[in-house]
Amino acid sequence: QVQLVESGGGLVQPGGSLRLSCAVSRNIFSIYDIDWYRQAPGKQRELVATITRLGITNYADSLKGRFTISRDSAKNTVHLQMNSLKPEDSAVYYCHYQQLLPLRIDYWGQGTQVTVSS
C-alpha cells in the first residue's frame, strides 16, 4: 500500500501563503491522479485541486488563481501552494488518490491543519 504523508500546515495571517507537501512512498504519478481535499469543522470534505497522471491540473472554481498544485517526480512529492489565504480556507488538508482496479479504494493521508487567523 502506498503511504501519503502531508506536511506544511500551520497558522498564517489573512493574506499570507503556505505551501503544503504530500510525500508519497513510491512514485505513482504516472498511474494515478493525486488530489488535495480539505475539511473544515462541521463541513463536508471538499475537493481543492487535482493533478492528473498526465500532469493536467484542475481546481475548485472558488480557488482558481490562489492555489497551485504541482508535483516533483524526483522526490515523489505533490505540493499545494496557497496564496492570499482567507479565514475560510482554514481546514484540515488531505492528500488523496483513488485506486480503481482490481478494487475501487480511496487512500488518504493523515491530514495537515491550516489555520488562517489574525
C-alpha positions as CSV (number, residue, x, y, z in Angstrom):
1,Q,0.0,0.0,0.0
2,V,1.3,3.4,-0.9
3,Q,1.6,5.8,2.0
4,L,0.7,9.5,1.9
5,V,2.2,12.0,4.4
6,E,1.2,15.6,4.5
7,S,3.2,18.4,6.0
8,G,3.5,22.2,5.8
9,G,0.3,23.3,7.6
10,G,0.2,25.9,10.4
11,L,-1.1,29.2,11.5
12,V,-0.9,32.1,9.0
13,Q,-2.4,35.6,8.9
14,P,-5.0,36.5,6.3
15,G,-3.3,37.4,3.0
16,G,-0.4,35.1,3.8
17,S,0.9,32.0,2.0
18,L,1.6,28.4,2.8
19,R,3.0,25.5,0.8
20,L,1.7,22.1,1.7
21,S,3.6,18.9,0.7
22,C,2.4,15.3,0.3
23,A,5.2,12.8,0.4
24,V,4.2,9.6,-1.5
25,S,6.0,6.4,-0.5
26,R,6.6,5.4,-4.1
27,N,6.1,7.1,-7.5
28,I,2.6,6.5,-8.6
29,F,2.3,9.8,-10.6
30,S,2.1,8.0,-14.0
31,I,-0.7,5.7,-12.7
32,Y,-3.0,7.8,-10.5
33,D,-4.3,11.3,-10.3
34,I,-3.4,12.9,-7.0
35,D,-5.8,15.3,-5.2
36,W,-5.9,17.7,-2.3
37,Y,-9.1,17.8,-0.3
38,R,-9.9,19.9,2.7
39,Q,-12.4,19.6,5.5
40,A,-13.5,22.4,7.9
41,P,-15.3,21.7,11.2
42,G,-18.9,20.9,10.6
43,K,-18.5,20.8,6.8
44,Q,-18.1,18.1,4.2
45,R,-14.8,17.3,2.8
46,E,-14.3,19.1,-0.5
47,L,-12.0,18.8,-3.5
48,V,-9.4,21.5,-3.7
49,A,-7.2,20.5,-6.6
50,T,-6.1,17.6,-8.8
51,I,-3.0,16.8,-10.8
52,T,-3.7,14.0,-13.2
53,R,-1.3,11.3,-14.2
54,L,-0.8,13.3,-17.4
55,G,0.2,16.4,-15.4
56,I,-3.0,18.3,-16.1
57,T,-4.2,20.4,-13.1
58,N,-7.8,21.2,-12.1
59,Y,-9.1,23.4,-9.3
60,A,-12.2,24.1,-7.4
61,D,-13.7,27.2,-9.1
62,S,-13.6,29.3,-6.0
63,L,-9.9,28.7,-5.6
64,K,-8.6,29.3,-9.1
65,G,-5.9,31.9,-9.1
66,R,-4.9,31.5,-5.5
67,F,-4.0,27.8,-5.2
68,T,-1.5,25.9,-7.3
69,I,-0.9,22.1,-7.3
70,S,2.4,20.7,-8.6
71,R,4.5,17.6,-8.3
72,D,8.1,16.7,-8.1
73,S,8.5,13.3,-9.6
74,A,12.2,13.0,-8.5
75,K,11.1,13.5,-4.8
76,N,7.8,11.7,-5.0
77,T,6.1,14.8,-3.7
78,V,3.0,16.7,-4.5
79,H,2.7,20.3,-3.4
80,L,-0.1,22.7,-2.9
81,Q,0.9,26.4,-2.9
82,M,-1.7,28.5,-1.3
83,N,-1.6,32.3,-1.6
84,S,-3.8,35.2,-0.4
85,L,-5.2,32.9,2.3
86,K,-8.5,33.8,3.9
87,P,-10.0,32.7,7.2
88,E,-12.5,30.5,5.3
89,D,-9.5,28.5,3.9
90,S,-9.0,27.1,7.5
91,A,-9.4,23.4,7.4
92,V,-7.5,20.1,7.6
93,Y,-6.0,19.4,4.2
94,Y,-5.7,15.9,2.9
95,C,-3.8,14.2,0.1
96,H,-5.7,11.5,-1.7
97,Y,-5.6,9.1,-4.6
98,Q,-8.1,6.5,-5.8
99,Q,-7.3,3.1,-7.0
100,L,-9.8,1.7,-9.4
101,L,-8.5,-1.8,-10.2
102,P,-8.8,-4.5,-9.0
103,L,-10.9,-2.8,-6.4
104,R,-12.0,0.8,-6.0
105,I,-10.2,2.1,-2.9
106,D,-9.6,5.6,-1.7
107,Y,-6.3,6.3,0.0
108,W,-5.8,9.3,2.3
109,G,-3.0,10.9,4.3
110,Q,-3.4,11.8,7.9
111,G,-4.0,15.5,7.1
112,T,-2.4,18.7,8.0
113,Q,-4.1,21.6,9.8
114,V,-4.2,25.0,8.2
115,T,-5.5,27.9,10.3
116,V,-5.9,31.4,8.8
117,S,-6.4,33.9,11.5
118,S,-5.1,37.3,12.8
